[in-house]
Amino acid sequence: MICTDDGDSGSAENSWFVYILSCRDQTLYTGITTDPRRRLLEHNSTPDGARYTRGRRPVILVYLEPHPSRSAASRREHVIKRMSAARKNHLIATRAVQQEVADISL
């Protein structure tokens, strides 16, 4: 399931994304990117993925939230990273799935 915050799947004014990955060991990883498809591939297939996710592959994109700038995405990432796992799961579960970004999850 891939979720977004406001239904915008990445227009020009929303060039940054906060994302949450579900890892094989059921933990969650939060990050930011300008290219969710590329970043998911990096997490799953290359040494460019985060050290945290390398030993927890495969990872699945479960949440995607667009932001207009890197600073806005970084601020939101910080807020999400401070949430408990239960609260992150609630955030993921309560957002509507957006078909436009469903193709990102390979």
Phi and psi in radians as a Rosetta constraint file:
Dihedral C 1 N 2 CA 2 C 2 CIRCULARHARMONIC -2.093 0.35
Dihedral N 2 CA 2 C 2 N 3 CIRCULARHARMONIC 2.265 0.35
Dihedral C 2 N 3 CA 3 C 3 CIRCULARHARMONIC -2.157 0.35
Dihedral N 3 CA 3 C 3 N 4 CIRCULARHARMONIC 2.625 0.35
Dihedral C 3 N 4 CA 4 C 4 CIRCULARHARMONIC -2.212 0.35
Dihedral N 4 CA 4 C 4 N 5 CIRCULARHARMONIC 2.809 0.35
Dihedral C 4 N 5 CA 5 C 5 CIRCULARHARMONIC -1.340 0.35
Dihedral N 5 CA 5 C 5 N 6 CIRCULARHARMONIC -0.732 0.35
Dihedral C 5 N 6 CA 6 C 6 CIRCULARHARMONIC -2.254 0.35
Dihedral N 6 CA 6 C 6 N 7 CIRCULARHARMONIC 0.220 0.35
Dihedral C 6 N 7 CA 7 C 7 CIRCULARHARMONIC 1.497 0.35
Dihedral N 7 CA 7 C 7 N 8 CIRCULARHARMONIC -0.114 0.35
Dihedral C 7 N 8 CA 8 C 8 CIRCULARHARMONIC -1.598 0.35
Dihedral N 8 CA 8 C 8 N 9 CIRCULARHARMONIC 2.081 0.35
Dihedral C 8 N 9 CA 9 C 9 CIRCULARHARMONIC -1.544 0.35
Dihedral N 9 CA 9 C 9 N 10 CIRCULARHARMONIC 0.139 0.35
Dihedral C 9 N 10 CA 10 C 10 CIRCULARHARMONIC 2.237 0.35
Dihedral N 10 CA 10 C 10 N 11 CIRCULARHARMONIC 0.865 0.35
Dihedral C 10 N 11 CA 11 C 11 CIRCULARHARMONIC -1.259 0.35
Dihedral N 11 CA 11 C 11 N 12 CIRCULARHARMONIC 3.065 0.35
Dihedral C 11 N 12 CA 12 C 12 CIRCULARHARMONIC -0.992 0.35
Dihedral N 12 CA 12 C 12 N 13 CIRCULARHARMONIC -0.609 0.35
Dihedral C 12 N 13 CA 13 C 13 CIRCULARHARMONIC -1.347 0.35
Dihedral N 13 CA 13 C 13 N 14 CIRCULARHARMONIC -0.168 0.35
Dihedral C 13 N 14 CA 14 C 14 CIRCULARHARMONIC -2.087 0.35
Dihedral N 14 CA 14 C 14 N 15 CIRCULARHARMONIC 1.354 0.35
Dihedral C 14 N 15 CA 15 C 15 CIRCULARHARMONIC -1.614 0.35
Dihedral N 15 CA 15 C 15 N 16 CIRCULARHARMONIC -0.103 0.35
Dihedral C 15 N 16 CA 16 C 16 CIRCULARHARMONIC -2.066 0.35
Dihedral N 16 CA 16 C 16 N 17 CIRCULARHARMONIC 2.600 0.35
Dihedral C 16 N 17 CA 17 C 17 CIRCULARHARMONIC -2.324 0.35
Dihedral N 17 CA 17 C 17 N 18 CIRCULARHARMONIC 2.478 0.35
Dihedral C 17 N 18 CA 18 C 18 CIRCULARHARMONIC -1.711 0.35
Dihedral N 18 CA 18 C 18 N 19 CIRCULARHARMONIC 2.343 0.35
Dihedral C 18 N 19 CA 19 C 19 CIRCULARHARMONIC -2.302 0.35
Dihedral N 19 CA 19 C 19 N 20 CIRCULARHARMONIC 2.715 0.35
Dihedral C 19 N 20 CA 20 C 20 CIRCULARHARMONIC -2.184 0.35
Dihedral N 20 CA 20 C 20 N 21 CIRCULARHARMONIC 2.304 0.35
Dihedral C 20 N 21 CA 21 C 21 CIRCULARHARMONIC -1.897 0.35
Dihedral N 21 CA 21 C 21 N 22 CIRCULARHARMONIC 2.498 0.35
Dihedral C 21 N 22 CA 22 C 22 CIRCULARHARMONIC -1.742 0.35
Dihedral N 22 CA 22 C 22 N 23 CIRCULARHARMONIC 2.157 0.35
Dihedral C 22 N 23 CA 23 C 23 CIRCULARHARMONIC -1.593 0.35
Dihedral N 23 CA 23 C 23 N 24 CIRCULARHARMONIC 2.858 0.35
Dihedral C 23 N 24 CA 24 C 24 CIRCULARHARMONIC -0.958 0.35
Dihedral N 24 CA 24 C 24 N 25 CIRCULARHARMONIC -0.592 0.35
Dihedral C 24 N 25 CA 25 C 25 CIRCULARHARMONIC -1.524 0.35
Dihedral N 25 CA 25 C 25 N 26 CIRCULARHARMONIC 0.271 0.35
Dihedral C 25 N 26 CA 26 C 26 CIRCULARHARMONIC 1.259 0.35
Dihedral N 26 CA 26 C 26 N 27 CIRCULARHARMONIC 0.185 0.35
Dihedral C 26 N 27 CA 27 C 27 CIRCULARHARMONIC -1.503 0.35
Dihedral N 27 CA 27 C 27 N 28 CIRCULARHARMONIC 2.904 0.35
Dihedral C 27 N 28 CA 28 C 28 CIRCULARHARMONIC -2.027 0.35
Dihedral N 28 CA 28 C 28 N 29 CIRCULARHARMONIC 2.490 0.35
Dihedral C 28 N 29 CA 29 C 29 CIRCULARHARMONIC -2.180 0.35
Dihedral N 29 CA 29 C 29 N 30 CIRCULARHARMONIC 2.332 0.35
Dihedral C 29 N 30 CA 30 C 30 CIRCULARHARMONIC -2.040 0.35
Dihedral N 30 CA 30 C 30 N 31 CIRCULARHARMONIC 2.391 0.35
Dihedral C 30 N 31 CA 31 C 31 CIRCULARHARMONIC -2.673 0.35
Dihedral N 31 CA 31 C 31 N 32 CIRCULARHARMONIC -3.106 0.35
Dihedral C 31 N 32 CA 32 C 32 CIRCULARHARMONIC -2.236 0.35
Dihedral N 32 CA 32 C 32 N 33 CIRCULARHARMONIC 2.693 0.35
Dihedral C 32 N 33 CA 33 C 33 CIRCULARHARMONIC -2.839 0.35
Dihedral N 33 CA 33 C 33 N 34 CIRCULARHARMONIC 2.869 0.35
Dihedral C 33 N 34 CA 34 C 34 CIRCULARHARMONIC -1.738 0.35
Dihedral N 34 CA 34 C 34 N 35 CIRCULARHARMONIC -0.232 0.35
Dihedral C 34 N 35 CA 35 C 35 CIRCULARHARMONIC -2.411 0.35
Dihedral N 35 CA 35 C 35 N 36 CIRCULARHARMONIC 1.559 0.35
Dihedral C 35 N 36 CA 36 C 36 CIRCULARHARMONIC -1.022 0.35
Dihedral N 36 CA 36 C 36 N 37 CIRCULARHARMONIC -0.673 0.35
Dihedral C 36 N 37 CA 37 C 37 CIRCULARHARMONIC -1.095 0.35
Dihedral N 37 CA 37 C 37 N 38 CIRCULARHARMONIC -0.867 0.35
Dihedral C 37 N 38 CA 38 C 38 CIRCULARHARMONIC -1.051 0.35
Dihedral N 38 CA 38 C 38 N 39 CIRCULARHARMONIC -0.774 0.35
Dihedral C 38 N 39 CA 39 C 39 CIRCULARHARMONIC -1.139 0.35
Dihedral N 39 CA 39 C 39 N 40 CIRCULARHARMONIC -0.680 0.35
Dihedral C 39 N 40 CA 40 C 40 CIRCULARHARMONIC -1.093 0.35
Dihedral N 40 CA 40 C 40 N 41 CIRCULARHARMONIC -0.759 0.35
Dihedral C 40 N 41 CA 41 C 41 CIRCULARHARMONIC -1.057 0.35
Dihedral N 41 CA 41 C 41 N 42 CIRCULARHARMONIC -0.723 0.35
Dihedral C 41 N 42 CA 42 C 42 CIRCULARHARMONIC -1.077 0.35
Dihedral N 42 CA 42 C 42 N 43 CIRCULARHARMONIC -0.776 0.35
Dihedral C 42 N 43 CA 43 C 43 CIRCULARHARMONIC -1.080 0.35
Dihedral N 43 CA 43 C 43 N 44 CIRCULARHARMONIC -0.629 0.35
Dihedral C 43 N 44 CA 44 C 44 CIRCULARHARMONIC -1.595 0.35
Dihedral N 44 CA 44 C 44 N 45 CIRCULARHARMONIC -0.404 0.35
Dihedral C 44 N 45 CA 45 C 45 CIRCULARHARMONIC -2.306 0.35
Dihedral N 45 CA 45 C 45 N 46 CIRCULARHARMONIC -0.184 0.35
Dihedral C 45 N 46 CA 46 C 46 CIRCULARHARMONIC -2.299 0.35
Dihedral N 46 CA 46 C 46 N 47 CIRCULARHARMONIC 2.891 0.35
Dihedral C 46 N 47 CA 47 C 47 CIRCULARHARMONIC -1.246 0.35
Dihedral N 47 CA 47 C 47 N 48 CIRCULARHARMONIC -0.124 0.35
Dihedral C 47 N 48 CA 48 C 48 CIRCULARHARMONIC -1.382 0.35
Dihedral N 48 CA 48 C 48 N 49 CIRCULARHARMONIC -0.169 0.35
Dihedral C 48 N 49 CA 49 C 49 CIRCULARHARMONIC -1.211 0.35
Dihedral N 49 CA 49 C 49 N 50 CIRCULARHARMONIC 2.858 0.35
Dihedral C 49 N 50 CA 50 C 50 CIRCULARHARMONIC -1.086 0.35
Dihedral N 50 CA 50 C 50 N 51 CIRCULARHARMONIC 2.516 0.35
Dihedral C 50 N 51 CA 51 C 51 CIRCULARHARMONIC -0.945 0.35
Dihedral N 51 CA 51 C 51 N 52 CIRCULARHARMONIC -0.677 0.35
Dihedral C 51 N 52 CA 52 C 52 CIRCULARHARMONIC -1.015 0.35
Dihedral N 52 CA 52 C 52 N 53 CIRCULARHARMONIC -0.728 0.35
Dihedral C 52 N 53 CA 53 C 53 CIRCULARHARMONIC -1.475 0.35
Dihedral N 53 CA 53 C 53 N 54 CIRCULARHARMONIC -0.319 0.35
Dihedral C 53 N 54 CA 54 C 54 CIRCULARHARMONIC -1.008 0.35
Dihedral N 54 CA 54 C 54 N 55 CIRCULARHARMONIC -0.676 0.35
Dihedral C 54 N 55 CA 55 C 55 CIRCULARHARMONIC -1.580 0.35
Dihedral N 55 CA 55 C 55 N 56 CIRCULARHARMONIC 0.083 0.35
Dihedral C 55 N 56 CA 56 C 56 CIRCULARHARMONIC -2.156 0.35
Dihedral N 56 CA 56 C 56 N 57 CIRCULARHARMONIC 0.418 0.35
Dihedral C 56 N 57 CA 57 C 57 CIRCULARHARMONIC -1.324 0.35
Dihedral N 57 CA 57 C 57 N 58 CIRCULARHARMONIC 2.662 0.35
Dihedral C 57 N 58 CA 58 C 58 CIRCULARHARMONIC -1.392 0.35
Dihedral N 58 CA 58 C 58 N 59 CIRCULARHARMONIC 2.677 0.35
Dihedral C 58 N 59 CA 59 C 59 CIRCULARHARMONIC -1.906 0.35
Dihedral N 59 CA 59 C 59 N 60 CIRCULARHARMONIC 2.660 0.35
Dihedral C 59 N 60 CA 60 C 60 CIRCULARHARMONIC -2.176 0.35
Dihedral N 60 CA 60 C 60 N 61 CIRCULARHARMONIC 2.328 0.35
Dihedral C 60 N 61 CA 61 C 61 CIRCULARHARMONIC -1.287 0.35
Dihedral N 61 CA 61 C 61 N 62 CIRCULARHARMONIC 2.106 0.35
Dihedral C 61 N 62 CA 62 C 62 CIRCULARHARMONIC -2.062 0.35
Dihedral N 62 CA 62 C 62 N 63 CIRCULARHARMONIC -0.193 0.35
Dihedral C 62 N 63 CA 63 C 63 CIRCULARHARMONIC -2.681 0.35
Dihedral N 63 CA 63 C 63 N 64 CIRCULARHARMONIC 2.388 0.35
Dihedral C 63 N 64 CA 64 C 64 CIRCULARHARMONIC -2.508 0.35
Dihedral N 64 CA 64 C 64 N 65 CIRCULARHARMONIC 2.223 0.35
Dihedral C 64 N 65 CA 65 C 65 CIRCULARHARMONIC -2.302 0.35
Dihedral N 65 CA 65 C 65 N 66 CIRCULARHARMONIC 2.037 0.35
Dihedral C 65 N 66 CA 66 C 66 CIRCULARHARMONIC -1.335 0.35
Dihedral N 66 CA 66 C 66 N 67 CIRCULARHARMONIC 2.591 0.35
Dihedral C 66 N 67 CA 67 C 67 CIRCULARHARMONIC -2.477 0.35
Dihedral N 67 CA 67 C 67 N 68 CIRCULARHARMONIC 2.627 0.35
Dihedral C 67 N 68 CA 68 C 68 CIRCULARHARMONIC -1.355 0.35
Dihedral N 68 CA 68 C 68 N 69 CIRCULARHARMONIC -0.259 0.35
Dihedral C 68 N 69 CA 69 C 69 CIRCULARHARMONIC -2.631 0.35
Dihedral N 69 CA 69 C 69 N 70 CIRCULARHARMONIC 2.852 0.35
Dihedral C 69 N 70 CA 70 C 70 CIRCULARHARMONIC -1.093 0.35
Dihedral N 70 CA 70 C 70 N 71 CIRCULARHARMONIC -0.714 0.35
Dihedral C 70 N 71 CA 71 C 71 CIRCULARHARMONIC -1.135 0.35
Dihedral N 71 CA 71 C 71 N 72 CIRCULARHARMONIC -0.696 0.35
Dihedral C 71 N 72 CA 72 C 72 CIRCULARHARMONIC -1.127 0.35
Dihedral N 72 CA 72 C 72 N 73 CIRCULARHARMONIC -0.758 0.35
Dihedral C 72 N 73 CA 73 C 73 CIRCULARHARMONIC -1.118 0.35
Dihedral N 73 CA 73 C 73 N 74 CIRCULARHARMONIC -0.716 0.35
Dihedral C 73 N 74 CA 74 C 74 CIRCULARHARMONIC -1.127 0.35
Dihedral N 74 CA 74 C 74 N 75 CIRCULARHARMONIC -0.708 0.35
Dihedral C 74 N 75 CA 75 C 75 CIRCULARHARMONIC -1.089 0.35
Dihedral N 75 CA 75 C 75 N 76 CIRCULARHARMONIC -0.779 0.35
Dihedral C 75 N 76 CA 76 C 76 CIRCULARHARMONIC -1.169 0.35
Dihedral N 76 CA 76 C 76 N 77 CIRCULARHARMONIC -0.698 0.35
Dihedral C 76 N 77 CA 77 C 77 CIRCULARHARMONIC -0.996 0.35
Dihedral N 77 CA 77 C 77 N 78 CIRCULARHARMONIC -0.770 0.35
Dihedral C 77 N 78 CA 78 C 78 CIRCULARHARMONIC -1.049 0.35
Dihedral N 78 CA 78 C 78 N 79 CIRCULARHARMONIC -0.765 0.35
Dihedral C 78 N 79 CA 79 C 79 CIRCULARHARMONIC -1.087 0.35
Dihedral N 79 CA 79 C 79 N 80 CIRCULARHARMONIC -0.817 0.35
Dihedral C 79 N 80 CA 80 C 80 CIRCULARHARMONIC -1.141 0.35
Dihedral N 80 CA 80 C 80 N 81 CIRCULARHARMONIC -0.732 0.35
Dihedral C 80 N 81 CA 81 C 81 CIRCULARHARMONIC -1.061 0.35
Dihedral N 81 CA 81 C 81 N 82 CIRCULARHARMONIC -0.492 0.35
Dihedral C 81 N 82 CA 82 C 82 CIRCULARHARMONIC -1.415 0.35
Dihedral N 82 CA 82 C 82 N 83 CIRCULARHARMONIC -0.206 0.35
Dihedral C 82 N 83 CA 83 C 83 CIRCULARHARMONIC -1.259 0.35
Dihedral N 83 CA 83 C 83 N 84 CIRCULARHARMONIC 2.669 0.35
Dihedral C 83 N 84 CA 84 C 84 CIRCULARHARMONIC -1.231 0.35
Dihedral N 84 CA 84 C 84 N 85 CIRCULARHARMONIC 2.831 0.35
Dihedral C 84 N 85 CA 85 C 85 CIRCULARHARMONIC -1.046 0.35
Dihedral N 85 CA 85 C 85 N 86 CIRCULARHARMONIC -0.685 0.35
Dihedral C 85 N 86 CA 86 C 86 CIRCULARHARMONIC -1.095 0.35
Dihedral N 86 CA 86 C 86 N 87 CIRCULARHARMONIC -0.722 0.35
Dihedral C 86 N 87 CA 87 C 87 CIRCULARHARMONIC -1.202 0.35
Dihedral N 87 CA 87 C 87 N 88 CIRCULARHARMONIC -0.677 0.35
Dihedral C 87 N 88 CA 88 C 88 CIRCULARHARMONIC -1.094 0.35
Dihedral N 88 CA 88 C 88 N 89 CIRCULARHARMONIC -0.761 0.35
Dihedral C 88 N 89 CA 89 C 89 CIRCULARHARMONIC -1.082 0.35
Dihedral N 89 CA 89 C 89 N 90 CIRCULARHARMONIC -0.646 0.35
Dihedral C 89 N 90 CA 90 C 90 CIRCULARHARMONIC -1.151 0.35
Dihedral N 90 CA 90 C 90 N 91 CIRCULARHARMONIC -0.747 0.35
Dihedral C 90 N 91 CA 91 C 91 CIRCULARHARMONIC -1.015 0.35
Dihedral N 91 CA 91 C 91 N 92 CIRCULARHARMONIC -0.820 0.35
Dihedral C 91 N 92 CA 92 C 92 CIRCULARHARMONIC -1.074 0.35
Dihedral N 92 CA 92 C 92 N 93 CIRCULARHARMONIC -0.803 0.35
Dihedral C 92 N 93 CA 93 C 93 CIRCULARHARMONIC -1.234 0.35
Dihedral N 93 CA 93 C 93 N 94 CIRCULARHARMONIC -0.476 0.35
Dihedral C 93 N 94 CA 94 C 94 CIRCULARHARMONIC -1.635 0.35
Dihedral N 94 CA 94 C 94 N 95 CIRCULARHARMONIC -0.033 0.35
Dihedral C 94 N 95 CA 95 C 95 CIRCULARHARMONIC -1.661 0.35
Dihedral N 95 CA 95 C 95 N 96 CIRCULARHARMONIC 2.510 0.35
Dihedral C 95 N 96 CA 96 C 96 CIRCULARHARMONIC -1.259 0.35
Dihedral N 96 CA 96 C 96 N 97 CIRCULARHARMONIC 2.445 0.35
Dihedral C 96 N 97 CA 97 C 97 CIRCULARHARMONIC -1.228 0.35
Dihedral N 97 CA 97 C 97 N 98 CIRCULARHARMONIC 2.357 0.35
Dihedral C 97 N 98 CA 98 C 98 CIRCULARHARMONIC -1.879 0.35
Dihedral N 98 CA 98 C 98 N 99 CIRCULARHARMONIC 2.009 0.35
Dihedral C 98 N 99 CA 99 C 99 CIRCULARHARMONIC -1.055 0.35
Dihedral N 99 CA 99 C 99 N 100 CIRCULARHARMONIC -0.596 0.35
Dihedral C 99 N 100 CA 100 C 100 CIRCULARHARMONIC -1.061 0.35
Dihedral N 100 CA 100 C 100 N 101 CIRCULARHARMONIC -0.523 0.35
Dihedral C 100 N 101 CA 101 C 101 CIRCULARHARMONIC -1.814 0.35
Dihedral N 101 CA 101 C 101 N 102 CIRCULARHARMONIC 0.032 0.35
Dihedral C 101 N 102 CA 102 C 102 CIRCULARHARMONIC -1.096 0.35
Dihedral N 102 CA 102 C 102 N 103 CIRCULARHARMONIC -0.481 0.35
Dihedral C 102 N 103 CA 103 C 103 CIRCULARHARMONIC -1.246 0.35
Dihedral N 103 CA 103 C 103 N 104 CIRCULARHARMONIC -0.231 0.35
Dihedral C 103 N 104 CA 104 C 104 CIRCULARHARMONIC -1.148 0.35
Dihedral N 104 CA 104 C 104 N 105 CIRCULARHARMONIC -0.675 0.35
Dihedral C 104 N 105 CA 105 C 105 CIRCULARHARMONIC -1.310 0.35
Dihedral N 105 CA 105 C 105 N 106 CIRCULARHARMONIC 1.826 0.35
